[in-house]
Amino acid sequence: MAFVSGVGSGLSQSRVAQRSVCKANGAALKMEGKSASVPFLTKPEKLDGSMAGDVGFDPLGFSNYLSLEYLRESEIKHGRVAMLACLGIWIQEIVHLPGKEFSNPLATEAFFQVPAGGIAQIFLACGLAEFIGHRGKMTYMDIAADKERKPGAMGFDPLNMSKGKSAEAMKKLELNEVKNGRLAMIGVGGLIHAMFISHQPTLFQLAHFKPL
């Protein structure tokens, strides 16, 4: 009887183990088709993880309709602008050009005090940079069709950070830029809204923090 009982117990445990394995395999198969960043959403078909920072995040499905190269170009560009914007917001709070119109440390108000000629120069410089960077190809169709150009590659590396770097090291640098750019895009939005609500410059808020 003890032998029969032991065999029966062993068979029962084996069935439980098999069921657990089947459930685990089934869950793994289900997860394979899900986004790594948003597990309850389906993984975007074109996001295969080959691009730096690709974690399958595309809840609005932009990658289904637009070129991945164009989308990556846009993300990198917006990230770079956001990183510069964060730095600019902090620096202009301390350092100013001569003249009363440049003396306001609050960035959300200072923008509207800059002379119209100065704003025009900024937009003109941005447009020129776009034109040169895209070799005169300014429309979406032109940019998406330029397969020779790597997204974000502007030939700008004054510190020679890419010189002598291996392929793995370059991938790490690309990932760092994408992640820092994403953080900056969120961060600059937070800085601007904080200034709108408090009417105080960012560094001043940190030095004289008071709950609202």
PyRosetta script that sets phi, psi and omega in degrees:
from pyrosetta import init, pose_from_sequence

init()
pose = pose_from_sequence("MAFVSGVGSGLSQSRVAQRSVCKANGAALKMEGKSASVPFLTKPEKLDGSMAGDVGFDPLGFSNYLSLEYLRESEIKHGRVAMLACLGIWIQEIVHLPGKEFSNPLATEAFFQVPAGGIAQIFLACGLAEFIGHRGKMTYMDIAADKERKPGAMGFDPLNMSKGKSAEAMKKLELNEVKNGRLAMIGVGGLIHAMFISHQPTLFQLAHFKPL")
pose.set_psi(1, -41.0)
pose.set_omega(1, 180.0)
pose.set_phi(2, -62.5)
pose.set_psi(2, -37.5)
pose.set_omega(2, 179.7)
pose.set_phi(3, -64.8)
pose.set_psi(3, -46.6)
pose.set_omega(3, -179.9)
pose.set_phi(4, -61.8)
pose.set_psi(4, -42.1)
pose.set_omega(4, 179.2)
pose.set_phi(5, -63.1)
pose.set_psi(5, -40.7)
pose.set_omega(5, 179.8)
pose.set_phi(6, -65.6)
pose.set_psi(6, -40.5)
pose.set_omega(6, 178.7)
pose.set_phi(7, -63.9)
pose.set_psi(7, -44.2)
pose.set_omega(7, -180.0)
pose.set_phi(8, -62.3)
pose.set_psi(8, -41.1)
pose.set_omega(8, 179.0)
pose.set_phi(9, -64.7)
pose.set_psi(9, -40.5)
pose.set_omega(9, 179.9)
pose.set_phi(10, -64.8)
pose.set_psi(10, -41.6)
pose.set_omega(10, 178.9)
pose.set_phi(11, -64.2)
pose.set_psi(11, -39.5)
pose.set_omega(11, 179.4)
pose.set_phi(12, -63.4)
pose.set_psi(12, -44.0)
pose.set_omega(12, 178.8)
pose.set_phi(13, -64.5)
pose.set_psi(13, -36.8)
pose.set_omega(13, 179.7)
pose.set_phi(14, -64.3)
pose.set_psi(14, -42.0)
pose.set_omega(14, 179.3)
pose.set_phi(15, -64.3)
pose.set_psi(15, -40.6)
pose.set_omega(15, 178.9)
pose.set_phi(16, -62.4)
pose.set_psi(16, -42.7)
pose.set_omega(16, 179.7)
pose.set_phi(17, -63.9)
pose.set_psi(17, -40.9)
pose.set_omega(17, 179.6)
pose.set_phi(18, -64.0)
pose.set_psi(18, -42.6)
pose.set_omega(18, 178.5)
pose.set_phi(19, -61.8)
pose.set_psi(19, -40.7)
pose.set_omega(19, -179.9)
pose.set_phi(20, -62.9)
pose.set_psi(20, -42.5)
pose.set_omega(20, 179.2)
pose.set_phi(21, -64.4)
pose.set_psi(21, -43.7)
pose.set_omega(21, 179.4)
pose.set_phi(22, -61.9)
pose.set_psi(22, -42.7)
pose.set_omega(22, 178.4)
pose.set_phi(23, -63.5)
pose.set_psi(23, -42.7)
pose.set_omega(23, -179.8)
pose.set_phi(24, -63.9)
pose.set_psi(24, -42.8)
pose.set_omega(24, 178.7)
pose.set_phi(25, -65.0)
pose.set_psi(25, -39.4)
pose.set_omega(25, 178.7)
pose.set_phi(26, -64.7)
pose.set_psi(26, -41.9)
pose.set_omega(26, 178.3)
pose.set_phi(27, -64.6)
pose.set_psi(27, -39.1)
pose.set_omega(27, 179.7)
pose.set_phi(28, -64.7)
pose.set_psi(28, -41.1)
pose.set_omega(28, 179.0)
pose.set_phi(29, -64.3)
pose.set_psi(29, -39.0)
pose.set_omega(29, 178.1)
pose.set_phi(30, -64.8)
pose.set_psi(30, -41.1)
pose.set_omega(30, -177.8)
pose.set_phi(31, -69.4)
pose.set_psi(31, -25.6)
pose.set_omega(31, 179.7)
pose.set_phi(32, -60.4)
pose.set_psi(32, -32.2)
pose.set_omega(32, -179.1)
pose.set_phi(33, -92.0)
pose.set_psi(33, 7.2)
pose.set_omega(33, -178.0)
pose.set_phi(34, -106.6)
pose.set_psi(34, 155.5)
pose.set_omega(34, 177.9)
pose.set_phi(35, -69.5)
pose.set_psi(35, 137.7)
pose.set_omega(35, 179.3)
pose.set_phi(36, -68.3)
pose.set_psi(36, -30.5)
pose.set_omega(36, -177.2)
pose.set_phi(37, -87.4)
pose.set_psi(37, -31.4)
pose.set_omega(37, 179.0)
pose.set_phi(38, -131.0)
pose.set_psi(38, 86.7)
pose.set_omega(38, -169.5)
pose.set_phi(39, -59.0)
pose.set_psi(39, -21.5)
pose.set_omega(39, -178.8)
pose.set_phi(40, -89.0)
pose.set_psi(40, 0.6)
pose.set_omega(40, 176.8)
pose.set_phi(41, -107.9)
pose.set_psi(41, 151.0)
pose.set_omega(41, 177.9)
pose.set_phi(42, -69.5)
pose.set_psi(42, 140.9)
pose.set_omega(42, 179.7)
pose.set_phi(43, -66.2)
pose.set_psi(43, 126.6)
pose.set_omega(43, 177.9)
pose.set_phi(44, -58.3)
pose.set_psi(44, 134.2)
pose.set_omega(44, -172.9)
pose.set_phi(45, -60.4)
pose.set_psi(45, -40.7)
pose.set_omega(45, -174.1)
pose.set_phi(46, -83.8)
pose.set_psi(46, -14.4)
pose.set_omega(46, -179.4)
pose.set_phi(47, -88.4)
pose.set_psi(47, 93.1)
pose.set_omega(47, -174.9)
pose.set_phi(48, -100.1)
pose.set_psi(48, 6.8)
pose.set_omega(48, 178.1)
pose.set_phi(49, 86.4)
pose.set_psi(49, 3.7)
pose.set_omega(49, -177.3)
pose.set_phi(50, -77.2)
pose.set_psi(50, -24.1)
pose.set_omega(50, 179.7)
pose.set_phi(51, -89.8)
pose.set_psi(51, 147.3)
pose.set_omega(51, 179.8)
pose.set_phi(52, -59.7)
pose.set_psi(52, 130.4)
pose.set_omega(52, 177.3)
pose.set_phi(53, 81.3)
pose.set_psi(53, 6.1)
pose.set_omega(53, -179.9)
pose.set_phi(54, -76.8)
pose.set_psi(54, 111.8)
pose.set_omega(54, 177.6)
pose.set_phi(55, -122.4)
pose.set_psi(55, 23.2)
pose.set_omega(55, 176.5)
pose.set_phi(56, 73.1)
pose.set_psi(56, 27.7)
pose.set_omega(56, -178.5)
pose.set_phi(57, -97.8)
pose.set_psi(57, 105.8)
pose.set_omega(57, 176.5)
pose.set_phi(58, -157.1)
pose.set_psi(58, 63.6)
pose.set_omega(58, -174.1)
pose.set_phi(59, -62.8)
pose.set_psi(59, -23.6)
pose.set_omega(59, -179.7)
pose.set_phi(60, -94.7)
pose.set_psi(60, -2.6)
pose.set_omega(60, 174.6)
pose.set_phi(61, 71.3)
pose.set_psi(61, 30.2)
pose.set_omega(61, 179.1)
pose.set_phi(62, -60.0)
pose.set_psi(62, -34.8)
pose.set_omega(62, -176.2)
pose.set_phi(63, -68.6)
pose.set_psi(63, -13.0)
pose.set_omega(63, 177.6)
pose.set_phi(64, -78.3)
pose.set_psi(64, -18.4)
pose.set_omega(64, -172.9)
pose.set_phi(65, -121.4)
pose.set_psi(65, -23.6)
pose.set_omega(65, -175.7)
pose.set_phi(66, -117.8)
pose.set_psi(66, 158.0)
pose.set_omega(66, 178.4)
pose.set_phi(67, -64.8)
pose.set_psi(67, 135.4)
pose.set_omega(67, 178.3)
pose.set_phi(68, -61.8)
pose.set_psi(68, -37.4)
pose.set_omega(68, 179.4)
pose.set_phi(69, -63.0)
pose.set_psi(69, -40.7)
pose.set_omega(69, 178.9)
pose.set_phi(70, -66.2)
pose.set_psi(70, -42.6)
pose.set_omega(70, 179.4)
pose.set_phi(71, -65.1)
pose.set_psi(71, -41.4)
pose.set_omega(71, 179.3)
pose.set_phi(72, -67.4)
pose.set_psi(72, -40.2)
pose.set_omega(72, 176.0)
pose.set_phi(73, -57.3)
pose.set_psi(73, -44.6)
pose.set_omega(73, -179.6)
pose.set_phi(74, -64.7)
pose.set_psi(74, -42.7)
pose.set_omega(74, -178.9)
pose.set_phi(75, -64.6)
pose.set_psi(75, -46.5)
pose.set_omega(75, -179.6)
pose.set_phi(76, -62.1)
pose.set_psi(76, -43.4)
pose.set_omega(76, -177.8)
pose.set_phi(77, -64.5)
pose.set_psi(77, -45.9)
pose.set_omega(77, 178.6)
pose.set_phi(78, -65.1)
pose.set_psi(78, -36.3)
pose.set_omega(78, 177.7)
pose.set_phi(79, -64.6)
pose.set_psi(79, -41.7)
pose.set_omega(79, 178.7)
pose.set_phi(80, -64.8)
pose.set_psi(80, -43.4)
pose.set_omega(80, 178.7)
pose.set_phi(81, -62.7)
pose.set_psi(81, -41.0)
pose.set_omega(81, -179.8)
pose.set_phi(82, -65.3)
pose.set_psi(82, -38.6)
pose.set_omega(82, 178.0)
pose.set_phi(83, -64.3)
pose.set_psi(83, -42.2)
pose.set_omega(83, 176.8)
pose.set_phi(84, -65.9)
pose.set_psi(84, -36.6)
pose.set_omega(84, -179.4)
pose.set_phi(85, -65.3)
pose.set_psi(85, -42.5)
pose.set_omega(85, 177.7)
pose.set_phi(86, -59.5)
pose.set_psi(86, -46.6)
pose.set_omega(86, 179.8)
pose.set_phi(87, -64.0)
pose.set_psi(87, -42.1)
pose.set_omega(87, -179.6)
pose.set_phi(88, -63.4)
pose.set_psi(88, -39.4)
pose.set_omega(88, 179.3)
pose.set_phi(89, -60.9)
pose.set_psi(89, -40.6)
pose.set_omega(89, -178.6)
pose.set_phi(90, -75.1)
pose.set_psi(90, -41.4)
pose.set_omega(90, -176.8)
pose.set_phi(91, -68.4)
pose.set_psi(91, -43.1)
pose.set_omega(91, -176.9)
pose.set_phi(92, -68.7)
pose.set_psi(92, -12.4)
pose.set_omega(92, 174.3)
pose.set_phi(93, -71.8)
pose.set_psi(93, -24.2)
pose.set_omega(93, -176.1)
pose.set_phi(94, -110.9)
pose.set_psi(94, -43.2)
pose.set_omega(94, -175.3)
pose.set_phi(95, -105.5)
pose.set_psi(95, 130.4)
pose.set_omega(95, -178.2)
pose.set_phi(96, -131.2)
pose.set_psi(96, 152.3)
pose.set_omega(96, 170.0)
pose.set_phi(97, -75.1)
pose.set_psi(97, 156.3)
pose.set_omega(97, 177.9)
pose.set_phi(98, -61.0)
pose.set_psi(98, 142.6)
pose.set_omega(98, 178.3)
pose.set_phi(99, 117.5)
pose.set_psi(99, 143.8)
pose.set_omega(99, -177.3)
pose.set_phi(100, -62.8)
pose.set_psi(100, -35.6)
pose.set_omega(100, -176.7)
pose.set_phi(101, -67.1)
pose.set_psi(101, -15.0)
pose.set_omega(101, 179.7)
pose.set_phi(102, -106.1)
pose.set_psi(102, 10.2)
pose.set_omega(102, -170.7)
pose.set_phi(103, -95.1)
pose.set_psi(103, -7.7)
pose.set_omega(103, -176.6)
pose.set_phi(104, -75.7)
pose.set_psi(104, 120.0)
pose.set_omega(104, -178.1)
pose.set_phi(105, -78.0)
pose.set_psi(105, -12.1)
pose.set_omega(105, -178.6)
pose.set_phi(106, -88.0)
pose.set_psi(106, 109.1)
pose.set_omega(106, -171.8)
pose.set_phi(107, -59.2)
pose.set_psi(107, -38.1)
pose.set_omega(107, -177.7)
pose.set_phi(108, -67.7)
pose.set_psi(108, -21.2)
pose.set_omega(108, 175.6)
pose.set_phi(109, -98.1)
pose.set_psi(109, -34.2)
pose.set_omega(109, -177.4)
pose.set_phi(110, -61.6)
pose.set_psi(110, -34.0)
pose.set_omega(110, -179.4)
pose.set_phi(111, -56.8)
pose.set_psi(111, -40.3)
pose.set_omega(111, -175.9)
pose.set_phi(112, -82.7)
pose.set_psi(112, -4.6)
pose.set_omega(112, 178.4)
pose.set_phi(113, -98.8)
pose.set_psi(113, -10.6)
pose.set_omega(113, 178.7)
pose.set_phi(114, -70.2)
pose.set_psi(114, 134.1)
pose.set_omega(114, 179.0)
pose.set_phi(115, -55.3)
pose.set_psi(115, 149.2)
pose.set_omega(115, -177.7)
pose.set_phi(116, -57.1)
pose.set_psi(116, -35.7)
pose.set_omega(116, 178.8)
pose.set_phi(117, -62.6)
pose.set_psi(117, -37.3)
pose.set_omega(117, 179.1)
pose.set_phi(118, -67.2)
pose.set_psi(118, -42.1)
pose.set_omega(118, 177.8)
pose.set_phi(119, -63.3)
pose.set_psi(119, -41.1)
pose.set_omega(119, 179.5)
pose.set_phi(120, -62.2)
pose.set_psi(120, -39.5)
pose.set_omega(120, 178.1)
pose.set_phi(121, -63.1)
pose.set_psi(121, -39.9)
pose.set_omega(121, -179.9)
pose.set_phi(122, -63.1)
pose.set_psi(122, -48.9)
pose.set_omega(122, -179.2)
pose.set_phi(123, -65.5)
pose.set_psi(123, -36.2)
pose.set_omega(123, 178.1)
pose.set_phi(124, -64.7)
pose.set_psi(124, -42.8)
pose.set_omega(124, 178.7)
pose.set_phi(125, -63.8)
pose.set_psi(125, -39.8)
pose.set_omega(125, 178.3)
pose.set_phi(126, -63.5)
pose.set_psi(126, -44.6)
pose.set_omega(126, 179.9)
pose.set_phi(127, -63.8)
pose.set_psi(127, -39.1)
pose.set_omega(127, 179.3)
pose.set_phi(128, -65.8)
pose.set_psi(128, -41.2)
pose.set_omega(128, 178.1)
pose.set_phi(129, -62.7)
pose.set_psi(129, -39.9)
pose.set_omega(129, 177.4)
pose.set_phi(130, -63.4)
pose.set_psi(130, -45.2)
pose.set_omega(130, -176.8)
pose.set_phi(131, -63.0)
pose.set_psi(131, -45.1)
pose.set_omega(131, -179.6)
pose.set_phi(132, -69.2)
pose.set_psi(132, -44.8)
pose.set_omega(132, -178.1)
pose.set_phi(133, -61.1)
pose.set_psi(133, -33.2)
pose.set_omega(133, -179.3)
pose.set_phi(134, -101.3)
pose.set_psi(134, 13.1)
pose.set_omega(134, 177.1)
pose.set_phi(135, 54.5)
pose.set_psi(135, 39.1)
pose.set_omega(135, 177.8)
pose.set_phi(136, 83.2)
pose.set_psi(136, -3.0)
pose.set_omega(136, 179.0)
pose.set_phi(137, -92.0)
pose.set_psi(137, 103.1)
pose.set_omega(137, -170.3)
pose.set_phi(138, -107.1)
pose.set_psi(138, -21.2)
pose.set_omega(138, -179.0)
pose.set_phi(139, -84.3)
pose.set_psi(139, 162.5)
pose.set_omega(139, 179.4)
pose.set_phi(140, -60.0)
pose.set_psi(140, -43.5)
pose.set_omega(140, -177.8)
pose.set_phi(141, -62.1)
pose.set_psi(141, -39.2)
pose.set_omega(141, 179.9)
pose.set_phi(142, -68.5)
pose.set_psi(142, -44.7)
pose.set_omega(142, -177.3)
pose.set_phi(143, -66.7)
pose.set_psi(143, -43.1)
pose.set_omega(143, -178.9)
pose.set_phi(144, -66.5)
pose.set_psi(144, -26.9)
pose.set_omega(144, -177.7)
pose.set_phi(145, -81.9)
pose.set_psi(145, -14.0)
pose.set_omega(145, -178.2)
pose.set_phi(146, -82.8)
pose.set_psi(146, 85.9)
pose.set_omega(146, -175.5)
pose.set_phi(147, -79.0)
pose.set_psi(147, -13.8)
pose.set_omega(147, -177.7)
pose.set_phi(148, -76.7)
pose.set_psi(148, -27.4)
pose.set_omega(148, -174.9)
pose.set_phi(149, -88.6)
pose.set_psi(149, 129.9)
pose.set_omega(149, 177.5)
pose.set_phi(150, -80.0)
pose.set_psi(150, 133.2)
pose.set_omega(150, -178.9)
pose.set_phi(151, -54.7)
pose.set_psi(151, 128.7)
pose.set_omega(151, 178.0)
pose.set_phi(152, 85.2)
pose.set_psi(152, -7.7)
pose.set_omega(152, -177.9)
pose.set_phi(153, -81.3)
pose.set_psi(153, 105.6)
pose.set_omega(153, -177.8)
pose.set_phi(154, -108.0)
pose.set_psi(154, -1.6)
pose.set_omega(154, -176.5)
pose.set_phi(155, 71.5)
pose.set_psi(155, 22.4)
pose.set_omega(155, -176.7)
pose.set_phi(156, -108.2)
pose.set_psi(156, 106.9)
pose.set_omega(156, 179.2)
pose.set_phi(157, -151.7)
pose.set_psi(157, 66.0)
pose.set_omega(157, -175.3)
pose.set_phi(158, -63.0)
pose.set_psi(158, -23.1)
pose.set_omega(158, -180.0)
pose.set_phi(159, -95.0)
pose.set_psi(159, 3.6)
pose.set_omega(159, 179.3)
pose.set_phi(160, 54.4)
pose.set_psi(160, 41.1)
pose.set_omega(160, -179.1)
pose.set_phi(161, -69.3)
pose.set_psi(161, -23.3)
pose.set_omega(161, -179.2)
pose.set_phi(162, -93.8)
pose.set_psi(162, -6.5)
pose.set_omega(162, -176.1)
pose.set_phi(163, -67.0)
pose.set_psi(163, 126.1)
pose.set_omega(163, 177.3)
pose.set_phi(164, 72.2)
pose.set_psi(164, 9.9)
pose.set_omega(164, -178.2)
pose.set_phi(165, -83.3)
pose.set_psi(165, 143.7)
pose.set_omega(165, 176.3)
pose.set_phi(166, -75.9)
pose.set_psi(166, 169.7)
pose.set_omega(166, 179.5)
pose.set_phi(167, -60.7)
pose.set_psi(167, -39.0)
pose.set_omega(167, 179.6)
pose.set_phi(168, -66.4)
pose.set_psi(168, -41.9)
pose.set_omega(168, 179.3)
pose.set_phi(169, -64.9)
pose.set_psi(169, -37.0)
pose.set_omega(169, 178.6)
pose.set_phi(170, -67.4)
pose.set_psi(170, -38.0)
pose.set_omega(170, 176.7)
pose.set_phi(171, -62.1)
pose.set_psi(171, -38.1)
pose.set_omega(171, 179.0)
pose.set_phi(172, -66.4)
pose.set_psi(172, -41.7)
pose.set_omega(172, 178.4)
pose.set_phi(173, -64.0)
pose.set_psi(173, -41.5)
pose.set_omega(173, 178.1)
pose.set_phi(174, -62.8)
pose.set_psi(174, -42.7)
pose.set_omega(174, 178.9)
pose.set_phi(175, -63.7)
pose.set_psi(175, -42.0)
pose.set_omega(175, 178.4)
pose.set_phi(176, -59.7)
pose.set_psi(176, -42.9)
pose.set_omega(176, -178.7)
pose.set_phi(177, -65.3)
pose.set_psi(177, -43.8)
pose.set_omega(177, -179.1)
pose.set_phi(178, -62.7)
pose.set_psi(178, -45.5)
pose.set_omega(178, -178.3)
pose.set_phi(179, -66.5)
pose.set_psi(179, -43.7)
pose.set_omega(179, 178.5)
pose.set_phi(180, -65.8)
pose.set_psi(180, -36.0)
pose.set_omega(180, 177.1)
pose.set_phi(181, -64.8)
pose.set_psi(181, -42.6)
pose.set_omega(181, 178.1)
pose.set_phi(182, -63.3)
pose.set_psi(182, -43.6)
pose.set_omega(182, 178.4)
pose.set_phi(183, -62.4)
pose.set_psi(183, -40.6)
pose.set_omega(183, -179.4)
pose.set_phi(184, -65.9)
pose.set_psi(184, -37.7)
pose.set_omega(184, 178.9)
pose.set_phi(185, -62.8)
pose.set_psi(185, -41.2)
pose.set_omega(185, 176.6)
pose.set_phi(186, -69.6)
pose.set_psi(186, -42.4)
pose.set_omega(186, -176.6)
pose.set_phi(187, -64.1)
pose.set_psi(187, -43.9)
pose.set_omega(187, -177.5)
pose.set_phi(188, -67.7)
pose.set_psi(188, -32.1)
pose.set_omega(188, 174.2)
pose.set_phi(189, -63.5)
pose.set_psi(189, -40.6)
pose.set_omega(189, 177.6)
pose.set_phi(190, -65.4)
pose.set_psi(190, -40.8)
pose.set_omega(190, 179.7)
pose.set_phi(191, -62.9)
pose.set_psi(191, -45.6)
pose.set_omega(191, -178.0)
pose.set_phi(192, -64.4)
pose.set_psi(192, -44.8)
pose.set_omega(192, -179.5)
pose.set_phi(193, -67.3)
pose.set_psi(193, -35.3)
pose.set_omega(193, 176.7)
pose.set_phi(194, -63.1)
pose.set_psi(194, -38.6)
pose.set_omega(194, 178.9)
pose.set_phi(195, -71.7)
pose.set_psi(195, -35.8)
pose.set_omega(195, 176.8)
pose.set_phi(196, -62.3)
pose.set_psi(196, -41.8)
pose.set_omega(196, -175.6)
pose.set_phi(197, -77.3)
pose.set_psi(197, -45.5)
pose.set_omega(197, -173.5)
pose.set_phi(198, -91.5)
pose.set_psi(198, -20.1)
pose.set_omega(198, -174.8)
pose.set_phi(199, 58.2)
pose.set_psi(199, 34.4)
pose.set_omega(199, 178.8)
pose.set_phi(200, -131.2)
pose.set_psi(200, 143.9)
pose.set_omega(200, 175.4)
pose.set_phi(201, -63.4)
pose.set_psi(201, 156.9)
pose.set_omega(201, -173.6)
pose.set_phi(202, -62.7)
pose.set_psi(202, -51.6)
pose.set_omega(202, -178.1)
pose.set_phi(203, -64.5)
pose.set_psi(203, -34.9)
pose.set_omega(203, 176.9)
pose.set_phi(204, -63.8)
pose.set_psi(204, -40.4)
pose.set_omega(204, 178.2)
pose.set_phi(205, -61.1)
pose.set_psi(205, -42.0)
pose.set_omega(205, -179.2)
pose.set_phi(206, -66.2)
pose.set_psi(206, -38.1)
pose.set_omega(206, -178.1)
pose.set_phi(207, -77.7)
pose.set_psi(207, -25.6)
pose.set_omega(207, -177.4)
pose.set_phi(208, -128.5)
pose.set_psi(208, 52.5)
pose.set_omega(208, -174.6)
pose.set_phi(209, -66.7)
pose.set_psi(209, 131.4)
pose.set_omega(209, 174.3)
pose.set_phi(210, -139.3)
pose.set_psi(210, 134.3)
pose.set_omega(210, 177.6)
pose.set_phi(211, -62.7)
pose.set_psi(211, 145.0)
pose.set_omega(211, 179.1)
pose.set_phi(212, -69.0)
pose.dump_pdb("model.pdb")
